[in-house]
């Protein structure tokens, strides 16, 4: 057994069989330092706490950039208005077109999923639950998606 440092909890030696524990240079420095050097400086703990508090408050006001995906049955008038306001007229026409098609095909509103506020999509995403039928309305185009690539199904002006 060799001593690899001191244990602060009981003031004794921290022992390990040779070759079983490898410490990084930082850990080795920490364990080799005298106990009085290992104690924390109270002035130094104020900086990380202040930084943590400022970071937490600022993150509350920053949008994380995640997409919102809801079934059509859960979208209320307020959400629908926000989706329409945040998109171009061509994308809104495209959205209306594909929704009309889905409803004419008698697909329930609970099975139609709408994706918005997605940083990956410059428009609105629409899909049917439990199928590979996915569309997006981007740049005034109705895009049909399959295996990560799309084909333009229709253009809107």
C-alpha positions as CSV (number, residue, x, y, z in Angstrom):
1,X,0.0,0.0,0.0
2,X,1.2,3.5,-0.8
3,X,-0.1,6.8,0.5
4,X,-1.6,8.8,-2.3
5,X,-2.7,11.8,-0.2
6,X,-4.5,12.8,2.9
7,X,-8.2,12.3,3.7
8,X,-9.8,15.5,4.9
9,X,-12.7,13.7,6.5
10,X,-10.7,12.0,9.3
11,X,-7.3,13.6,8.9
12,X,-5.7,10.2,8.1
13,X,-3.8,9.0,5.1
14,X,-5.5,8.0,1.9
15,X,-4.0,4.6,1.0
16,X,-4.3,2.6,-2.2
17,X,-2.6,-0.5,-3.5
18,X,0.2,0.3,-6.0
19,X,-1.0,0.6,-9.6
20,X,-4.7,0.5,-8.8
21,X,-5.4,4.2,-8.5
22,X,-4.1,6.7,-11.0
23,X,-4.6,10.4,-10.2
24,X,-4.6,13.2,-12.6
25,X,-1.9,15.9,-12.0
26,X,-4.6,18.2,-10.5
27,X,-5.8,15.5,-8.2
28,X,-2.3,14.6,-7.2
29,X,-1.6,18.3,-6.4
30,X,-4.7,18.5,-4.3
31,X,-3.9,15.4,-2.3
32,X,-0.3,16.5,-1.8
33,X,-1.2,19.9,-0.5
34,X,-1.2,20.5,3.2
35,X,-4.7,20.4,4.9
36,X,-4.7,24.2,5.6
37,X,-4.2,24.8,1.8
38,X,-7.2,22.7,1.0
39,X,-9.7,24.8,2.9
40,X,-11.8,27.1,0.8
41,X,-11.4,30.8,0.8
42,X,-14.8,32.4,1.6
43,X,-14.1,35.3,-0.8
44,X,-13.7,32.9,-3.7
45,X,-17.0,31.2,-3.1
46,X,-18.9,34.5,-3.6
47,X,-17.8,34.8,-7.2
48,X,-19.2,31.4,-8.3
49,X,-22.4,31.9,-6.4
50,X,-22.9,35.4,-7.9
51,X,-22.1,34.0,-11.4
52,X,-24.5,31.2,-10.9
53,X,-27.3,33.5,-9.8
54,X,-26.8,35.9,-12.7
55,X,-26.7,32.9,-15.1
56,X,-29.9,31.4,-13.7
57,X,-31.8,34.7,-13.9
58,X,-30.6,35.4,-17.5
59,X,-31.6,31.9,-18.6
60,X,-35.2,32.6,-17.5
61,X,-35.5,35.3,-20.1
62,X,-33.8,33.4,-23.0
63,X,-35.9,31.2,-25.2
64,X,-34.2,27.7,-25.3
65,X,-34.8,27.3,-29.1
66,X,-36.8,24.1,-28.8
67,X,-39.6,23.3,-31.1
68,X,-43.3,23.2,-30.0
69,X,-45.2,20.2,-31.3
70,X,-48.8,19.9,-30.5
71,X,-51.7,17.8,-31.8
72,X,-54.1,20.0,-33.8
73,X,-56.9,19.2,-31.2
74,X,-54.8,20.9,-28.5
75,X,-54.1,24.1,-30.5
76,X,-56.4,26.9,-29.3
77,X,-57.2,30.2,-31.0
78,X,-54.4,32.1,-29.3
79,X,-51.8,29.6,-30.3
80,X,-53.2,29.4,-33.9
81,X,-53.0,33.2,-34.1
82,X,-49.4,33.2,-32.9
83,X,-48.5,30.6,-35.5
84,X,-50.1,32.6,-38.3
85,X,-48.5,35.9,-37.1
86,X,-45.0,34.4,-37.0
87,X,-45.1,33.0,-40.5
88,X,-45.3,34.4,-44.0
89,X,-48.5,34.6,-46.0
90,X,-47.3,31.8,-48.3
91,X,-46.5,29.5,-45.4
92,X,-49.9,30.2,-43.9
93,X,-51.7,29.4,-47.2
94,X,-49.6,26.2,-47.4
95,X,-50.6,25.3,-43.8
96,X,-54.3,25.9,-44.6
97,X,-54.0,23.8,-47.8
98,X,-52.5,20.7,-46.1
99,X,-54.9,20.9,-43.1
100,X,-57.8,21.1,-45.5
101,X,-56.4,18.0,-47.3
102,X,-56.0,16.1,-44.0
103,X,-59.5,17.0,-42.8
104,X,-61.0,16.0,-46.2
105,X,-59.3,12.6,-45.8
106,X,-61.1,12.4,-42.4
107,X,-57.9,12.3,-40.4
108,X,-58.8,13.1,-36.8
109,X,-57.4,16.4,-35.3
110,X,-55.8,14.4,-32.5
111,X,-53.6,12.5,-35.1
112,X,-52.4,15.7,-36.9
113,X,-49.3,17.1,-35.3
114,X,-48.2,20.7,-35.9
115,X,-44.6,21.8,-35.3
116,X,-43.8,25.5,-34.8
117,X,-41.0,27.6,-33.3
118,X,-38.5,25.0,-34.6
119,X,-35.0,26.4,-35.3
120,X,-34.6,23.6,-37.9
121,X,-37.7,24.6,-39.9
122,X,-38.2,28.1,-41.4
123,X,-42.0,27.7,-41.3
124,X,-44.5,25.2,-40.0
125,X,-44.2,21.4,-39.8
126,X,-47.2,19.1,-40.1
127,X,-47.4,15.3,-39.7
128,X,-49.7,12.5,-39.0
129,X,-49.2,10.4,-35.9
130,X,-47.8,6.8,-36.3
131,X,-47.1,7.3,-40.0
132,X,-44.2,8.5,-42.1
133,X,-46.3,11.2,-43.7
134,X,-44.6,14.5,-42.8
135,X,-44.8,17.9,-44.5
136,X,-43.5,21.3,-43.9
137,X,-44.5,24.7,-45.2
138,X,-41.2,26.6,-45.8
139,X,-40.4,29.5,-48.2
140,X,-43.9,29.3,-49.7
141,X,-43.4,25.6,-50.6
142,X,-45.3,22.5,-49.4
143,X,-42.4,20.1,-48.8
144,X,-43.0,16.3,-48.5
145,X,-40.3,14.7,-46.3
146,X,-39.0,11.2,-46.6
147,X,-35.8,9.9,-45.0
148,X,-34.3,13.3,-44.3
149,X,-34.8,14.8,-47.7
150,X,-37.7,16.6,-49.2
151,X,-39.6,17.1,-52.5
152,X,-41.5,20.2,-53.3
153,X,-45.2,19.1,-53.7
154,X,-46.6,22.6,-54.4
155,X,-45.5,26.3,-54.4
156,X,-47.6,29.1,-53.0
157,X,-47.5,32.7,-54.0
